[in-house]
C-alpha cells in the first residue's frame, strides 16, 4: 500500500510540474510574464530572432499592409534597389557604423535586456552597440541626427511600448536597401509570449519616405543555459583595402 501511494504521489507531481499552469500559463490563456523586484513585467535575458532579417519584405515580417510590401512614396522603391546594388557603400553597417532602430533588434546578433524602474538597457553583441529606453517620464531630448534615436518607454499591461525619434537618415532598415529619412519615428512593442519567447513589434512612421505607416513583427527566442552570453564581436570595415 505504501509503494502504491508513493507511486501515485510521484505521478501527480510530474503532471503538476509539466502542466502549463506550472509555468504560470493555463491552457488557452495568454502568457503571464514573471515580475521583477519592482513589479515590472520581466523582459530580461538574451534574445535573438530565429534568423537574421536581411529583407523585411521576405519572410512575412511585415504585418501591415497585408501585401507585405513597404509603402514607399514615388521613387522610394528605386532608391531601395540602388542601395542594394551599391550595398558596400550605401549600407554603413559594412563600415561598422551603428545599424539604427529598429534594425538592431532583428539583424541576427543576440541582444541582452537589463531593466530597472527608470530605464531598459538593450545591449547588442554587434559592435558593442547599446540602447537606453527611459521610463522616467522625461521628454525627448532636443538632439537630432542620432544613429539609434532617442527612446522613451512606458508599460501597457505586460508590454513595453516605446517611442523613438531624432534619427539621422544614414542607416538602412535591412540589407535589401530599405531606407528612411531623418523624419523617421518608430513605435515599438516588446511582449513576453512564452517562457522563452518574446515578440518584437514596430510601427514605422516617416511621411517623407512612406505613404502610410507600416508594421513589422519579429518573434524572438531566449538563449538559455550556463554558457548563454554575449560574445566579443569586433566589426571589420569592409572598405579597408579597397
GROMACS elastic network, one bead per residue, 0.5 to 0.9 nm:
[ bonds ]
;  ai    aj funct       b0    kb
    1     4     6  0.51476   500
    1     5     6  0.61750   500
    1     6     6  0.86093   500
    2     5     6  0.51262   500
    2     6     6  0.61537   500
    2     7     6  0.86272   500
    3     6     6  0.50434   500
    3     7     6  0.61074   500
    3     8     6  0.86129   500
    4     7     6  0.51481   500
    4     8     6  0.62530   500
    4     9     6  0.86762   500
    5     8     6  0.51738   500
    5     9     6  0.62598   500
    5    10     6  0.88069   500
    6     9     6  0.50724   500
    6    10     6  0.63102   500
    6    11     6  0.87726   500
    7    10     6  0.51740   500
    7    11     6  0.63085   500
    7    12     6  0.86676   500
    8    11     6  0.52127   500
    8    12     6  0.61744   500
    8    13     6  0.86251   500
    9    12     6  0.51689   500
    9    13     6  0.62079   500
    9    14     6  0.87572   500
   10    13     6  0.51036   500
   10    14     6  0.62726   500
   10    15     6  0.87289   500
   11    14     6  0.51800   500
   11    15     6  0.62558   500
   11    16     6  0.86067   500
   12    15     6  0.52090   500
   12    16     6  0.61409   500
   12    17     6  0.86096   500
   13    16     6  0.50958   500
   13    17     6  0.60887   500
   13    18     6  0.86529   500
   14    17     6  0.51189   500
   14    18     6  0.61590   500
   14    19     6  0.85118   500
   15    18     6  0.53643   500
   15    19     6  0.60204   500
   16    19     6  0.54347   500
   16    20     6  0.86134   500
   16    21     6  0.78478   500
   16    22     6  0.63177   500
   17    20     6  0.83539   500
   17    21     6  0.83668   500
   17    22     6  0.54447   500
   17    23     6  0.81400   500
   18    21     6  0.82986   500
   18    22     6  0.65205   500
   18    23     6  0.81805   500
   19    22     6  0.54403   500
   19    23     6  0.74193   500
   19    25     6  0.86655   500
   19    26     6  0.81357   500
   19    27     6  0.87011   500
   20    23     6  0.54541   500
   20    24     6  0.67064   500
   20    25     6  0.50780   500
   20    26     6  0.52798   500
   20    27     6  0.62171   500
   21    27     6  0.74542   500
   22    25     6  0.71895   500
   22    26     6  0.83069   500
   23    26     6  0.83053   500
   23    31     6  0.89672   500
   23    32     6  0.89681   500
   23   195     6  0.73307   500
   24    31     6  0.72126   500
   24    32     6  0.62833   500
   24    33     6  0.79768   500
   24    34     6  0.82849   500
   24   195     6  0.89138   500
   25    28     6  0.82941   500
   25    29     6  0.64117   500
   25    30     6  0.68923   500
   25    31     6  0.53433   500
   25    32     6  0.64106   500
   25   194     6  0.84851   500
   26    29     6  0.55299   500
   26    30     6  0.79804   500
   26    31     6  0.81210   500
   27    30     6  0.84858   500
   29    32     6  0.86838   500
   30   193     6  0.73917   500
   30   194     6  0.85989   500
   31   192     6  0.72613   500
   31   193     6  0.54880   500
   31   194     6  0.56703   500
   31   195     6  0.79841   500
   32    41     6  0.85821   500
   32   158     6  0.77437   500
   32   192     6  0.77568   500
   32   193     6  0.78273   500
   32   194     6  0.79414   500
   32   195     6  0.89851   500
   33    41     6  0.56519   500
   33    42     6  0.62989   500
   33    43     6  0.81201   500
   33   158     6  0.69750   500
   33   191     6  0.86858   500
   33   192     6  0.61199   500
   33   193     6  0.78382   500
   33   194     6  0.77558   500
   33   195     6  0.78360   500
   34    39     6  0.88037   500
   34    40     6  0.83151   500
   34    41     6  0.59346   500
   34    42     6  0.55278   500
   34    43     6  0.86078   500
   35    38     6  0.76053   500
   35    39     6  0.51132   500
   35    40     6  0.52558   500
   35    42     6  0.50779   500
   35    43     6  0.88724   500
   36    39     6  0.50489   500
   36    40     6  0.52414   500
   36    41     6  0.63451   500
   36    42     6  0.53893   500
   36    43     6  0.88245   500
   36   115     6  0.86438   500
   36   116     6  0.82729   500
   37    40     6  0.75056   500
   37   116     6  0.87044   500
   38   116     6  0.75179   500
   38   117     6  0.66467   500
   39    42     6  0.83967   500
   39   117     6  0.89171   500
   40    43     6  0.86840   500
   40   115     6  0.88902   500
   40   116     6  0.83473   500
   40   117     6  0.78014   500
   40   155     6  0.83025   500
   40   158     6  0.78450   500
   41   155     6  0.86105   500
   41   157     6  0.84439   500
   41   158     6  0.54860   500
   41   159     6  0.75165   500
   41   160     6  0.83600   500
   41   191     6  0.89162   500
   41   192     6  0.82832   500
   42    45     6  0.87995   500
   42   115     6  0.80957   500
   42   158     6  0.86834   500
   42   192     6  0.81692   500
   43   113     6  0.66107   500
   43   114     6  0.77386   500
   43   115     6  0.77096   500
   43   160     6  0.86876   500
   43   190     6  0.80474   500
   43   191     6  0.78849   500
   43   192     6  0.68465   500
   43   198     6  0.79854   500
   44    47     6  0.87815   500
   44   112     6  0.70598   500
   44   114     6  0.53710   500
   44   115     6  0.67833   500
   45   111     6  0.83018   500
   45   112     6  0.55095   500
   45   113     6  0.55755   500
   45   114     6  0.73658   500
   45   222     6  0.66224   500
   45   223     6  0.76039   500
   45   224     6  0.84483   500
   46   110     6  0.64357   500
   46   111     6  0.55410   500
   46   113     6  0.65789   500
   46   221     6  0.83688   500
   46   222     6  0.55693   500
   46   223     6  0.55158   500
   46   224     6  0.77816   500
   46   228     6  0.74064   500
   46   229     6  0.70823   500
   46   230     6  0.77250   500
   47   109     6  0.88094   500
   47   110     6  0.55165   500
   47   111     6  0.54823   500
   47   112     6  0.61856   500
   47   113     6  0.79111   500
   47   196     6  0.88595   500
   47   197     6  0.84134   500
   47   198     6  0.77690   500
   47   220     6  0.59801   500
   47   221     6  0.55637   500
   47   223     6  0.60703   500
   48    51     6  0.78891   500
   48    52     6  0.87073   500
   48   105     6  0.80521   500
   48   106     6  0.74471   500
   48   108     6  0.65268   500
   48   109     6  0.65453   500
   48   111     6  0.65577   500
   48   112     6  0.89087   500
   48   219     6  0.84875   500
   48   220     6  0.52129   500
   48   221     6  0.56391   500
   48   222     6  0.65782   500
   48   223     6  0.74220   500
   49    52     6  0.65501   500
   49    53     6  0.81091   500
   49   105     6  0.83207   500
   49   106     6  0.61888   500
   49   107     6  0.82373   500
   49   108     6  0.61972   500
   49   109     6  0.82120   500
   49   110     6  0.78194   500
   49   218     6  0.69601   500
   49   219     6  0.61451   500
   49   221     6  0.62476   500
   49   222     6  0.88997   500
   50   108     6  0.78882   500
   50   219     6  0.77060   500
   50   220     6  0.67026   500
   50   221     6  0.70385   500
   51    54     6  0.89311   500
   51   106     6  0.82026   500
   51   107     6  0.82303   500
   51   108     6  0.58012   500
   52    55     6  0.89236   500
   52   106     6  0.60412   500
   52   109     6  0.75890   500
   53    56     6  0.63172   500
   53    58     6  0.84691   500
   53    59     6  0.81617   500
   53    61     6  0.83698   500
   53   103     6  0.85766   500
   53   106     6  0.57329   500
   53   107     6  0.55941   500
   53   108     6  0.67526   500
   53   174     6  0.71173   500
   53   175     6  0.83214   500
   53   218     6  0.87123   500
   54    58     6  0.83696   500
   54   106     6  0.85829   500
   54   107     6  0.69286   500
   54   108     6  0.86887   500
   54   173     6  0.88787   500
   54   174     6  0.53319   500
   54   176     6  0.64501   500
   55    58     6  0.55344   500
   55    59     6  0.78543   500
   55    61     6  0.89136   500
   55   173     6  0.85025   500
   55   174     6  0.57116   500
   55   175     6  0.61587   500
   55   176     6  0.52103   500
   55   177     6  0.83013   500
   55   178     6  0.80940   500
   56    59     6  0.71491   500
   56    60     6  0.77244   500
   56    61     6  0.58868   500
   56    62     6  0.65507   500
   56    68     6  0.84611   500
   56    69     6  0.85174   500
   56    70     6  0.84517   500
   56   173     6  0.79798   500
   56   174     6  0.67900   500
   56   175     6  0.89154   500
   56   176     6  0.79267   500
   56   178     6  0.81671   500
   56   216     6  0.79571   500
   57    60     6  0.68983   500
   57    61     6  0.68517   500
   57    62     6  0.64636   500
   57    68     6  0.58385   500
   57    69     6  0.57472   500
   57    70     6  0.71386   500
   57   176     6  0.88277   500
   58    61     6  0.70537   500
   58    62     6  0.83345   500
   58    68     6  0.78819   500
   58    69     6  0.89320   500
   59    62     6  0.82938   500
   60    63     6  0.70874   500
   60    68     6  0.66600   500
   60   216     6  0.86913   500
   60   217     6  0.84837   500
   61    68     6  0.75457   500
   61   215     6  0.84507   500
   61   216     6  0.53235   500
   61   217     6  0.53430   500
   61   218     6  0.61496   500
   62    65     6  0.70723   500
   62    66     6  0.76785   500
   62    67     6  0.83117   500
   62    69     6  0.71642   500
   62    70     6  0.79456   500
   62   214     6  0.75326   500
   62   215     6  0.58077   500
   62   217     6  0.64419   500
   62   218     6  0.88559   500
   63    66     6  0.59799   500
   63    67     6  0.83031   500
   63    68     6  0.64509   500
   63   214     6  0.78002   500
   63   215     6  0.56436   500
   63   216     6  0.55013   500
   63   217     6  0.65381   500
   64    67     6  0.75516   500
   64    68     6  0.66920   500
   64    69     6  0.83614   500
   64    70     6  0.88077   500
   64   203     6  0.89351   500
   64   213     6  0.83381   500
   64   214     6  0.53303   500
   64   215     6  0.50400   500
   64   216     6  0.71375   500
   65    68     6  0.57896   500
   65    69     6  0.67310   500
   65    70     6  0.76524   500
   65    71     6  0.79552   500
   65   213     6  0.86522   500
   65   214     6  0.62021   500
   65   215     6  0.73702   500
   66    69     6  0.78605   500
   67    70     6  0.88079   500
   69    72     6  0.87647   500
   69   214     6  0.89425   500
   70    77     6  0.86512   500
   70   178     6  0.84213   500
   70   210     6  0.76187   500
   70   214     6  0.70106   500
   71    76     6  0.86426   500
   71    77     6  0.88111   500
   71   209     6  0.84497   500
   71   210     6  0.53687   500
   71   211     6  0.56742   500
   71   212     6  0.65320   500
   71   213     6  0.79987   500
   71   214     6  0.74814   500
   72    75     6  0.75258   500
   72    76     6  0.50159   500
   72    77     6  0.62707   500
   72   209     6  0.58337   500
   72   211     6  0.58815   500
   72   212     6  0.82743   500
   73    76     6  0.55286   500
   73    77     6  0.80364   500
   73   207     6  0.84639   500
   73   208     6  0.76000   500
   73   209     6  0.56344   500
   73   210     6  0.51104   500
   73   211     6  0.53841   500
   73   212     6  0.89505   500
   74    77     6  0.75668   500
   74    78     6  0.85714   500
   74   209     6  0.85407   500
   74   210     6  0.88356   500
   74   211     6  0.88832   500
   75    78     6  0.52611   500
   75    79     6  0.63051   500
   75    80     6  0.87628   500
   76    79     6  0.51405   500
   76    80     6  0.62642   500
   76    81     6  0.87807   500
   76   178     6  0.86063   500
   76   179     6  0.81659   500
   76   209     6  0.66574   500
   76   210     6  0.79406   500
   77    81     6  0.62944   500
   77    82     6  0.86700   500
   77   178     6  0.80591   500
   78    81     6  0.51233   500
   78    82     6  0.62492   500
   78    83     6  0.86487   500
   79    82     6  0.50175   500
   79    83     6  0.61316   500
   79    84     6  0.86396   500
   79   177     6  0.78716   500
   79   178     6  0.82234   500
   79   179     6  0.80979   500
   80    83     6  0.50916   500
   80    84     6  0.63050   500
   80    85     6  0.86918   500
   80   176     6  0.71621   500
   80   178     6  0.50654   500
   80   179     6  0.65019   500
   81    84     6  0.51006   500
   81    85     6  0.61970   500
   81    86     6  0.87025   500
   81   176     6  0.75620   500
   81   177     6  0.63897   500
   81   178     6  0.81572   500
   82    85     6  0.50035   500
   82    86     6  0.61991   500
   82    87     6  0.82632   500
   82    90     6  0.86465   500
   82   177     6  0.74683   500
   83    86     6  0.51968   500
   83    87     6  0.55806   500
   83    88     6  0.89231   500
   83    89     6  0.82959   500
   83    90     6  0.54854   500
   83    91     6  0.72594   500
   83   172     6  0.87943   500
   83   175     6  0.88344   500
   83   176     6  0.75496   500
   83   178     6  0.76869   500
   83   179     6  0.83896   500
   84    88     6  0.86639   500
   84    90     6  0.76816   500
   84    91     6  0.81363   500
   84   175     6  0.69554   500
   84   176     6  0.52538   500
   84   178     6  0.81914   500
   85    88     6  0.85789   500
   85    90     6  0.87266   500
   85   176     6  0.88457   500
   85   177     6  0.82499   500
   86    89     6  0.57977   500
   86    90     6  0.58101   500
   86    91     6  0.80102   500
   86   177     6  0.88704   500
   87    91     6  0.51075   500
   87    92     6  0.83356   500
   87    94     6  0.81136   500
   87   175     6  0.75353   500
   87   176     6  0.82906   500
   87   177     6  0.72542   500
   88    91     6  0.59468   500
   88    92     6  0.75491   500
   88    93     6  0.87955   500
   88    94     6  0.61563   500
   88    95     6  0.81619   500
   88   238     6  0.74299   500
   88   239     6  0.74391   500
   89    92     6  0.66973   500
   89    94     6  0.77557   500
   89    95     6  0.83429   500
   89   239     6  0.80608   500
   90    93     6  0.88778   500
   90    94     6  0.86516   500
   90   170     6  0.85631   500
   90   171     6  0.86919   500
   90   172     6  0.82797   500
   90   177     6  0.78905   500
   91    94     6  0.59688   500
   91    95     6  0.78735   500
   91    99     6  0.88603   500
   91   170     6  0.84313   500
   91   171     6  0.70454   500
   91   172     6  0.63882   500
   91   174     6  0.85651   500
   91   175     6  0.72480   500
   91   177     6  0.73247   500
   92    95     6  0.51066   500
   92    96     6  0.65821   500
   92    97     6  0.55396   500
   92    98     6  0.77935   500
   92    99     6  0.75745   500
   92   170     6  0.75677   500
   92   171     6  0.67410   500
   92   172     6  0.79772   500
   93    97     6  0.51045   500
   93    98     6  0.64745   500
   93    99     6  0.57513   500
   93   171     6  0.79380   500
   93   172     6  0.85031   500
   93   237     6  0.86346   500
   94    97     6  0.74852   500
   94   235     6  0.85598   500
   94   236     6  0.78984   500
   94   237     6  0.61015   500
   94   238     6  0.57030   500
   94   239     6  0.76354   500
   95   235     6  0.79954   500
   95   236     6  0.70872   500
   95   238     6  0.59060   500
   95   239     6  0.65579   500
   95   240     6  0.86452   500
   96    99     6  0.82926   500
   96   127     6  0.72465   500
   96   234     6  0.89150   500
   96   235     6  0.56418   500
   96   236     6  0.66480   500
   96   237     6  0.58520   500
   96   238     6  0.84717   500
   97   100     6  0.88701   500
   97   127     6  0.86694   500
   97   147     6  0.84926   500
   97   171     6  0.84982   500
   98   104     6  0.82294   500
   98   126     6  0.88939   500
   98   127     6  0.81131   500
   98   129     6  0.68491   500
   98   147     6  0.61919   500
   98   148     6  0.71238   500
   98   171     6  0.77219   500
   99   102     6  0.83843   500
   99   103     6  0.60548   500
   99   104     6  0.57478   500
   99   107     6  0.85485   500
   99   129     6  0.86973   500
   99   147     6  0.73128   500
   99   148     6  0.74156   500
   99   171     6  0.59731   500
   99   172     6  0.71813   500
   99   173     6  0.79913   500
   99   174     6  0.88313   500
  100   103     6  0.57252   500
  100   104     6  0.60279   500
  100   146     6  0.86502   500
  100   147     6  0.52889   500
  100   149     6  0.73109   500
  100   167     6  0.82038   500
  100   170     6  0.87085   500
  100   171     6  0.58316   500
  100   172     6  0.74929   500
  100   173     6  0.76941   500
  101   104     6  0.57023   500
  101   105     6  0.72621   500
  101   147     6  0.78843   500
  101   148     6  0.53723   500
  101   149     6  0.68751   500
  101   164     6  0.81197   500
  101   167     6  0.87599   500
  101   171     6  0.86576   500
  101   173     6  0.79000   500
  101   186     6  0.75984   500
  102   105     6  0.57841   500
  102   106     6  0.74589   500
  102   148     6  0.83394   500
  102   173     6  0.71392   500
  102   186     6  0.73228   500
  102   188     6  0.82603   500
  102   202     6  0.72535   500
  102   204     6  0.88350   500
  103   106     6  0.56138   500
  103   107     6  0.58268   500
  103   171     6  0.88395   500
  103   172     6  0.77374   500
  103   173     6  0.54246   500
  103   174     6  0.65023   500
  104   107     6  0.56401   500
  104   108     6  0.82564   500
  104   109     6  0.80501   500
  104   111     6  0.87168   500
  104   124     6  0.76186   500
  104   126     6  0.82757   500
  104   129     6  0.84848   500
  104   130     6  0.89729   500
  104   148     6  0.85925   500
  105   108     6  0.77120   500
  105   109     6  0.80449   500
  105   110     6  0.83518   500
  105   111     6  0.75415   500
  105   124     6  0.83344   500
  105   200     6  0.80864   500
  105   218     6  0.88873   500
  106   109     6  0.74616   500
  106   110     6  0.87364   500
  106   174     6  0.89784   500
  106   200     6  0.88395   500
  106   218     6  0.72717   500
  106   220     6  0.87207   500
  107   110     6  0.87761   500
  107   126     6  0.89986   500
  107   174     6  0.75300   500
  107   175     6  0.89589   500
  108   126     6  0.89753   500
  109   124     6  0.68018   500
  109   125     6  0.58263   500
  109   126     6  0.59793   500
  110   123     6  0.86927   500
  110   124     6  0.60984   500
  110   125     6  0.57717   500
  110   126     6  0.78845   500
  110   223     6  0.84394   500
  110   229     6  0.87710   500
  110   230     6  0.68817   500
  111   122     6  0.64963   500
  111   123     6  0.53501   500
  111   125     6  0.59166   500
  111   126     6  0.82760   500
  111   130     6  0.87209   500
  111   230     6  0.72146   500
  112   121     6  0.79931   500
  112   122     6  0.57243   500
  112   123     6  0.51527   500
  112   124     6  0.63761   500
  112   125     6  0.82539   500
  112   229     6  0.83822   500
  112   230     6  0.75072   500
  113   120     6  0.68934   500
  113   121     6  0.56905   500
  113   123     6  0.65032   500
  113   124     6  0.89317   500
  114   119     6  0.85110   500
  114   120     6  0.58294   500
  114   121     6  0.50731   500
  114   122     6  0.66172   500
  114   123     6  0.81266   500
  115   118     6  0.78768   500
  115   119     6  0.59825   500
  115   121     6  0.61342   500
  115   122     6  0.87852   500
  116   119     6  0.57515   500
  116   120     6  0.66065   500
  116   121     6  0.88203   500
  117   120     6  0.83160   500
  117   135     6  0.71676   500
  117   136     6  0.78662   500
  118   133     6  0.86942   500
  118   134     6  0.61029   500
  118   136     6  0.51218   500
  118   137     6  0.87946   500
  119   132     6  0.66831   500
  119   133     6  0.54198   500
  119   136     6  0.71078   500
  119   152     6  0.87241   500
  119   153     6  0.81214   500
  120   131     6  0.81990   500
  120   132     6  0.58888   500
  120   134     6  0.64570   500
  120   135     6  0.74504   500
  120   153     6  0.84239   500
  121   130     6  0.71656   500
  121   131     6  0.58281   500
  121   133     6  0.63076   500
  121   134     6  0.86246   500
  122   129     6  0.86262   500
  122   130     6  0.54752   500
  122   131     6  0.50119   500
  122   132     6  0.64150   500
  122   133     6  0.79359   500
  123   126     6  0.87079   500
  123   128     6  0.72453   500
  123   129     6  0.63232   500
  123   131     6  0.64882   500
  123   132     6  0.87388   500
  123   230     6  0.87644   500
  124   127     6  0.74866   500
  124   128     6  0.61454   500
  124   129     6  0.54888   500
  124   130     6  0.57745   500
  124   131     6  0.84701   500
  124   230     6  0.75846   500
  125   128     6  0.59568   500
  125   129     6  0.72715   500
  125   130     6  0.88532   500
  125   230     6  0.54518   500
  125   231     6  0.62751   500
  125   232     6  0.69029   500
  125   233     6  0.63561   500
  126   129     6  0.61130   500
  126   130     6  0.89320   500
  126   232     6  0.85211   500
  126   233     6  0.61767   500
  126   234     6  0.78079   500
  126   235     6  0.75900   500
  127   232     6  0.82411   500
  127   233     6  0.57451   500
  127   234     6  0.56239   500
  127   235     6  0.56784   500
  128   232     6  0.82928   500
  128   233     6  0.74974   500
  128   234     6  0.81459   500
  130   148     6  0.86231   500
  131   148     6  0.71509   500
  131   149     6  0.87054   500
  131   150     6  0.87162   500
  131   151     6  0.79671   500
  132   150     6  0.81264   500
  132   151     6  0.66864   500
  132   152     6  0.84351   500
  133   150     6  0.78599   500
  133   152     6  0.52773   500
  133   153     6  0.59282   500
  133   162     6  0.74849   500
  133   163     6  0.89997   500
  133   164     6  0.88323   500
  134   137     6  0.74487   500
  134   138     6  0.75422   500
  134   150     6  0.89883   500
  134   151     6  0.64379   500
  134   153     6  0.58100   500
  134   154     6  0.83112   500
  134   162     6  0.89727   500
  135   138     6  0.76462   500
  135   152     6  0.62037   500
  135   153     6  0.50827   500
  135   154     6  0.57023   500
  135   155     6  0.85506   500
  136   152     6  0.83311   500
  136   153     6  0.82906   500
  136   154     6  0.84914   500
  137   152     6  0.76591   500
  137   153     6  0.80213   500
  137   154     6  0.80829   500
  138   141     6  0.85683   500
  138   152     6  0.77437   500
  139   152     6  0.76570   500
  140   143     6  0.84163   500
  140   150     6  0.65540   500
  140   151     6  0.74751   500
  140   152     6  0.69927   500
  140   164     6  0.86472   500
  140   165     6  0.79149   500
  140   166     6  0.85147   500
  141   144     6  0.83660   500
  141   150     6  0.72456   500
  141   166     6  0.84523   500
  142   166     6  0.78887   500
  143   146     6  0.74099   500
  143   150     6  0.82693   500
  143   166     6  0.65669   500
  144   149     6  0.81533   500
  144   150     6  0.86585   500
  144   165     6  0.81873   500
  144   167     6  0.61685   500
  144   168     6  0.70822   500
  144   182     6  0.84280   500
  145   149     6  0.79311   500
  145   166     6  0.58541   500
  145   169     6  0.76871   500
  145   182     6  0.71002   500
  146   149     6  0.52989   500
  146   150     6  0.75784   500
  146   165     6  0.88032   500
  146   166     6  0.60560   500
  146   168     6  0.53870   500
  146   169     6  0.89762   500
  147   166     6  0.85246   500
  147   167     6  0.58482   500
  147   168     6  0.59509   500
  147   169     6  0.83306   500
  147   170     6  0.76164   500
  147   171     6  0.71541   500
  148   151     6  0.85252   500
  148   164     6  0.85178   500
  148   165     6  0.87857   500
  148   166     6  0.84994   500
  148   167     6  0.66988   500
  148   168     6  0.85614   500
  149   164     6  0.56925   500
  149   165     6  0.52260   500
  149   166     6  0.51741   500
  149   168     6  0.80361   500
  149   185     6  0.86363   500
  149   186     6  0.89130   500
  150   163     6  0.81143   500
  150   164     6  0.53041   500
  150   165     6  0.54180   500
  150   166     6  0.59639   500
  150   167     6  0.77376   500
  151   162     6  0.64793   500
  151   163     6  0.57543   500
  151   165     6  0.69056   500
  152   161     6  0.84999   500
  152   162     6  0.55118   500
  152   163     6  0.53985   500
  152   164     6  0.65049   500
  153   160     6  0.67331   500
  153   161     6  0.54943   500
  153   163     6  0.62860   500
  153   164     6  0.86648   500
  153   188     6  0.89082   500
  154   159     6  0.84976   500
  154   160     6  0.59307   500
  154   161     6  0.54910   500
  154   162     6  0.65132   500
  154   163     6  0.89842   500
  155   158     6  0.66758   500
  155   159     6  0.57220   500
  155   161     6  0.59619   500
  155   162     6  0.87017   500
  156   159     6  0.52550   500
  156   160     6  0.63882   500
  156   161     6  0.66829   500
  157   160     6  0.81394   500
  158   190     6  0.87762   500
  158   191     6  0.66576   500
  158   192     6  0.76229   500
  159   189     6  0.63474   500
  159   190     6  0.55556   500
  159   192     6  0.74307   500
  160   188     6  0.78807   500
  160   189     6  0.55512   500
  160   190     6  0.50587   500
  160   191     6  0.66381   500
  161   187     6  0.70981   500
  161   188     6  0.55606   500
  161   190     6  0.66104   500
  161   191     6  0.89098   500
  162   186     6  0.79003   500
  162   187     6  0.54155   500
  162   189     6  0.65069   500
  162   190     6  0.86190   500
  163   185     6  0.72989   500
  163   186     6  0.60025   500
  163   188     6  0.66750   500
  164   167     6  0.83326   500
  164   184     6  0.84956   500
  164   185     6  0.57233   500
  164   186     6  0.50884   500
  164   187     6  0.62629   500
  164   188     6  0.80375   500
  165   182     6  0.88405   500
  165   183     6  0.78443   500
  165   184     6  0.65638   500
  165   186     6  0.67529   500
  165   187     6  0.89906   500
  166   182     6  0.72196   500
  166   183     6  0.75555   500
  166   184     6  0.76412   500
  166   185     6  0.77822   500
  167   170     6  0.86307   500
  167   171     6  0.89261   500
  167   181     6  0.80712   500
  167   182     6  0.52333   500
  167   183     6  0.70267   500
  167   184     6  0.63648   500
  167   185     6  0.78712   500
  168   171     6  0.74242   500
  168   180     6  0.89588   500
  168   181     6  0.70479   500
  168   183     6  0.80334   500
  168   184     6  0.82660   500
  169   172     6  0.81590   500
  169   179     6  0.80036   500
  169   180     6  0.61326   500
  169   183     6  0.80687   500
  169   184     6  0.81529   500
  170   179     6  0.85219   500
  170   180     6  0.82917   500
  170   181     6  0.80348   500
  170   182     6  0.82660   500
  171   174     6  0.89121   500
  171   179     6  0.71230   500
  171   180     6  0.77143   500
  171   181     6  0.89977   500
  172   175     6  0.74333   500
  172   176     6  0.85625   500
  172   177     6  0.61534   500
  172   178     6  0.57985   500
  172   180     6  0.69811   500
  173   176     6  0.81005   500
  173   177     6  0.70640   500
  173   178     6  0.52827   500
  173   179     6  0.56678   500
  173   180     6  0.76450   500
  174   177     6  0.60394   500
  174   178     6  0.59609   500
  174   179     6  0.80308   500
  175   178     6  0.74869   500
  179   209     6  0.79642   500
  180   183     6  0.77771   500
  180   184     6  0.63638   500
  180   206     6  0.69696   500
  180   208     6  0.79826   500
  180   209     6  0.58406   500
  180   210     6  0.82320   500
  181   184     6  0.58242   500
  181   206     6  0.69298   500
  181   207     6  0.87789   500
  181   208     6  0.65289   500
  181   209     6  0.63535   500
  182   185     6  0.86894   500
  182   206     6  0.82388   500
  182   208     6  0.86599   500
  183   205     6  0.80624   500
  183   206     6  0.55113   500
  183   207     6  0.73458   500
  183   208     6  0.68882   500
  183   209     6  0.85644   500
  184   204     6  0.72241   500
  184   205     6  0.58181   500
  184   207     6  0.80672   500
  184   208     6  0.84573   500
  184   209     6  0.85709   500
  185   203     6  0.83312   500
  185   204     6  0.61768   500
  185   205     6  0.50670   500
  185   206     6  0.62999   500
  186   202     6  0.64284   500
  186   203     6  0.57439   500
  186   205     6  0.62380   500
  186   206     6  0.87312   500
  187   201     6  0.82893   500
  187   202     6  0.54934   500
  187   203     6  0.51389   500
  187   204     6  0.67398   500
  187   205     6  0.81905   500
  188   200     6  0.72692   500
  188   201     6  0.55500   500
  188   203     6  0.64066   500
  188   204     6  0.88067   500
  189   199     6  0.78606   500
  189   200     6  0.59339   500
  189   201     6  0.50410   500
  189   202     6  0.62828   500
  189   203     6  0.87162   500
  190   198     6  0.68485   500
  190   199     6  0.58462   500
  190   201     6  0.65848   500
  190   202     6  0.89001   500
  191   197     6  0.86265   500
  191   198     6  0.56028   500
  191   199     6  0.52079   500
  191   200     6  0.67754   500
  191   201     6  0.85017   500
  192   195     6  0.77107   500
  192   196     6  0.80990   500
  192   197     6  0.59540   500
  192   199     6  0.62837   500
  193   196     6  0.79684   500
  193   197     6  0.53790   500
  193   198     6  0.54846   500
  193   199     6  0.64805   500
  194   198     6  0.69806   500
  195   198     6  0.86721   500
  195   222     6  0.86475   500
  196   220     6  0.84380   500
  196   221     6  0.57219   500
  196   222     6  0.50077   500
  196   223     6  0.80080   500
  196   224     6  0.83189   500
  197   219     6  0.72559   500
  197   220     6  0.57848   500
  197   222     6  0.61666   500
  198   218     6  0.87529   500
  198   219     6  0.60273   500
  198   221     6  0.62448   500
  198   222     6  0.76728   500
  199   217     6  0.71195   500
  199   218     6  0.61161   500
  199   220     6  0.58746   500
  199   221     6  0.86623   500
  200   216     6  0.82530   500
  200   217     6  0.57797   500
  200   218     6  0.51818   500
  200   219     6  0.59818   500
  200   220     6  0.70403   500
  201   215     6  0.71913   500
  201   216     6  0.56161   500
  201   218     6  0.63314   500
  201   219     6  0.84419   500
  202   214     6  0.83982   500
  202   215     6  0.56443   500
  202   216     6  0.53722   500
  202   217     6  0.66430   500
  202   218     6  0.88274   500
  203   213     6  0.66574   500
  203   214     6  0.56252   500
  203   216     6  0.65155   500
  204   210     6  0.89225   500
  204   212     6  0.87914   500
  204   213     6  0.55268   500
  204   214     6  0.54025   500
  204   215     6  0.61624   500
  204   216     6  0.81690   500
  205   209     6  0.87293   500
  205   210     6  0.74701   500
  205   212     6  0.72001   500
  205   214     6  0.71138   500
  206   209     6  0.55828   500
  206   210     6  0.57669   500
  206   211     6  0.82450   500
  206   212     6  0.78361   500
  206   213     6  0.72275   500
  207   210     6  0.53030   500
  207   211     6  0.62883   500
  207   212     6  0.69574   500
  207   213     6  0.81288   500
  208   211     6  0.80671   500
  209   212     6  0.89605   500
  210   213     6  0.69591   500
  210   214     6  0.84823   500
  223   228     6  0.57364   500
  223   229     6  0.80024   500
  224   227     6  0.76836   500
  224   228     6  0.54872   500
  224   229     6  0.87765   500
  225   228     6  0.54598   500
  226   229     6  0.83380   500
  230   233     6  0.87483   500
  236   239     6  0.88173   500
  236   240     6  0.83774   500
  237   240     6  0.57663   500
  238   241     6  0.80552   500
  238   242     6  0.80881   500
  239   242     6  0.55597   500
